Amino acid sequence: MNLRRFDNSTALVCSDKSYSYADLDSMSDKAAALLLSRGIVAGDRVFVYLDRCVEYYFFVLGILKIGGIYSPLFSSFGQDAVMDRILDGGGSLVITQASLIENISDIPFVNASDIWDFEGQFLSGSLTFHDEEPAILHYTSGTTGKPKGALH
């Protein structure tokens, strides 16, 4: 999927800043480049453990562009819930923020809080989505027992 075909149409609004589909395509390419630089390849499971922020969407699309499997972790989860899902799901990397790092142990992570100039940090080429492979690993809430993962 090439988001650039929508040119400058608004795709995302965060606070007082708007991002076009072309911006979203470019920024997700940069997120994908960061993931590739960390050794993530198609089929790897990448957990996103962030408060809602614009970078969240860049990372999700970047994961999908390189053929990775995206799995959300809600920022309200504590350490047990986070680590249970990461270990059960075979996580290769966690994208997180400074305030949540204490809930992660023994797994590689990217501290998105340290990416000071995300928009200018990485050069990008054009990447395309891998549309024939699993894309999302989502877990049930676990209210009736151990959370179960569903790969889509």
C-alpha positions, -999 to 999 in steps of 0.1 A, spaced: 0 0 0 14 34 -9 -1 61 12 14 88 -10 -14 84 -35 -35 105 -12 -9 133 -13 -16 160 12 -50 149 25 -51 149 62 -45 114 77 -38 122 114 -43 151 137 -24 152 170 -29 182 193 -23 212 170 -3 193 143 -18 176 112 -1 149 92 -9 141 56 -9 106 41 24 115 25 38 125 60 25 93 75 41 72 47 74 90 52 74 88 90 65 51 90 94 45 66 117 61 91 102 40 119 108 9 97 144 20 92 149 23 129 134 -12 134 156 -27 107 187 -10 123 178 -29 155 178 -62 136 140 -66 133 130 -86 102 98 -100 87 80 -123 111 95 -107 143 70 -97 169 73 -61 180 53 -49 210 43 -12 212 40 -1 248 34 36 246 9 62 258 -11 74 228 11 97 208 17 103 171 48 82 171 26 52 181 11 52 146 44 57 129 58 26 146 27 4 139 29 12 102 67 8 102 63 -27 118 38 -37 92 59 -23 63 89 -46 72 66 -76 76 68 -76 114 40 -86 137 26 -57 157 13 -63 192 -2 -36 214 5 -33 251 -16 -7 269 3 18 290 -20 10 320 -7 -26 322 17 -34 350 48 -54 348 32 -89 352 7 -83 324 33 -68 301 59 -95 306 34 -123 304 23 -111 270 58 -104 257 71 -138 268 41 -157 256 41 -139 223 78 -143 216 85 -106 215 117 -96 197 116 -59 206 94 -35 227 89 1 217 83 20 249 88 53 267 109 63 298 80 61 322 72 25 313 107 10 311 106 -3 346 79 -28 336 101 -44 310 130 -68 318 153 -91 298 140 -80 263 155 -55 239 136 -22 237 136 12 221 130 41 244 109 63 221 115 91 247 152 92 236 144 98 200 147 136 202 142 144 166 123 115 153 111 133 122 147 141 111 167 112 125 165 86 97 169 87 60 142 67 43 135 49 11 101 38 0 89 6 17 59 -14 9 36 -35 31 39 -72 34 2 -81 28 4 -119 28 18 -125 63 3 -122 98 3 -86 110 -12 -84 145 -8 -104 177 -36 -93 200 -43 -106 235 -76 -111 253 -81 -92 285 -74 -121 308 -104 -114 330 -113 -151 331 -78 -166 332 -45 -163 314 -47 -139 285 -47 -157 251 -30 -144 220 -47 -143 186 -25 -139 156 -42 -122 126 
